[in-house]
Amino acid sequence: AGQGHILSYDRNGNRISDESWGTAVVPEYSQNTDALGVPTGDPYLAGYTTHTGVITTWYGYDSLNRLSTVSTGAYGQQQTGTVQKVVPQVDESGNPALDESGNPITNTVTMPVYSEVALDQSHAVTLDVRRYDGANRVVSSGPVNLPPNGTGVASGTIVSSGNTG
């Protein structure tokens, strides 16, 4: 399972995406939900994690058809259902609460079930931004900013958050 690459190209023959099986450091997004599990607000960056599975790398090009950005995919948690669980009540001391007959008192609670989903390119981490001079030479290559929580390192490469396209 999971060998090889699925490559996509634009009309100019430039590689625009590469999907492969592997492990990579990816941004992880989350989203708040209301009591019914309905998403509220926009997804937000929750942190970075390693992900094993399909990894997508996107390539961007400038108006002169030169490679300008390299980004890697992001993953998030999406509510996919609910499950009911029986939860024992406890007293102030942390002991199981009992009814008059000595039986444990329980509550049934509904909990959301989340699954990991791949997010689109707008949530990707930009690994490399290239700038060129008038002679089409690369004058800078690397990330343009760092993750909000400091530096992130993936295979010796500093990663940046957001899409700088």
N, C-alpha and C positions, 0 to 999 in steps of 0.2 A: 504494500500500500504506500502511496505517496511518493513515487519517484518521478523525476522529470519536471518540466516547466511548461506552463501555458503562457505563451508570449503574445502580446497584442502590439500592432504597429499602426501608425497614422498613414495618411496618403503619401507622405514624403519618405516613407520607409524608416522612420524613427521608432524605436521601441518606446511604447508609452506605458506598458505594464508587464509585470512578470509575476506569475503566481506559481509558488512552489511549496513543497512540504518542508518544514524545518522548525527551528526554535529561534525566536528573536525577542528582543526587548521591545515591547509595544506600549503605547499609551492605553490606559483603561478609563473609560468614561462610565458615568452612572447618571441616573435621573431620579429625581424625587417623584413620589406618587402620593395621591390622596388616600383616604381610608378605604376606598373601593379599588385601589390599585391603578387608577387612571393617571398616566404621566402628567406632571405639572412642571411648567418651566422648561428651559432648555437643558440638554445633557451638559454635564460639566466634567472636567478632567479630574479624576479621582486619584490618579497616580500612575505609576509605571509597573509593569509586570512582565514576566517571561511568558510567552505563549508558544505552545507546540501545536502545529497544525498547518493549515494553509496560510502562508505569509504572502502578502501582496506588496510589491514595490512599484511605485509610480515614477515616471520620468517626465519632466517638463522641459519645454524648449522655448527659446526666445523668438522674436520676430525674424531673426536671421538664421533660424533653424539650428541653433547651437544648444547643447544640453545646458539647462539652467538650474534645474532642481531634481533631487532624488529624495523621495519620501517613502516611508514604510507604513503599513496598515495599522489600524487601531481596532480595539475590541471593546465591547461594552456589555452590560447586563440588561436584559430585556425581560419584563415579566411575561411569562408564557402560560400562567395558570395559577391556581390556588390549591392548597391542600389543608385539610382539617386535622388538627392535632388535639389530643386530650392532654391537658396540662394539670398536674396536681396543684392545689392551693397549699400555701405554707403559712404558718403563723409567724409572729414577730421574731421568734427564735430560729426560724428556718426549718422547723419540723413540719411534717405533713399535717394539714388541718383535717380534723375528723368530725364526722357528724355525731348525733346522739347515740347511734348504734356502734360507733367506733370504726366506721368505714371512711376511707379517704374521700375528701371533697375534691372534685375535679371540675374544670371548665373546658369547654371545647372552643378552640380559637381557630380562625382561618388565617393561614399564613400564605403570602405570595410565593410563587415558585419562579425563579429566574434562570435564564439560560444565557450563555455567552453567544453574542452575535458579532459578526464582522461589520464594521462601520465603513462608510464611504470615504473617499479621498479627502473630503473637507476636514476630517478628524485626524488625518495622518500626521506623523512626526517627520519633519524635514531633516534629513540627514546631511544633505549637502546643497549649498547654493553656490553657483559659479558666476563670477563676473569676468568680463572680457575687456581688453583694450581695443583701440581702433584697428590693430593688426590681427584681430581675432585670436589673440593669445590669452590664456587663462591668467588673470592677475590675482584672483583670490578664489579659494574653494574651501568650503566648510560651513558649519552651522552659523546662523545669524543671531541666534539668542539661545538661552538655556532654559531647561524646564523650570517652572515656578518654584520647585523645591530644591533648586541647586543644580548640580551637574548630574547627568546620567551617562553611563558608559555602556556601549554595546560593541563588543569586539574591538575595543580600543578606540572607538569613534565616539566623540561627544555628540549627543543628539539634542535637537532643539524641539520645543513644543510648537504646535500650530502649523499652519500651512502658509508659507511666505510667498508662494507663487507669484 
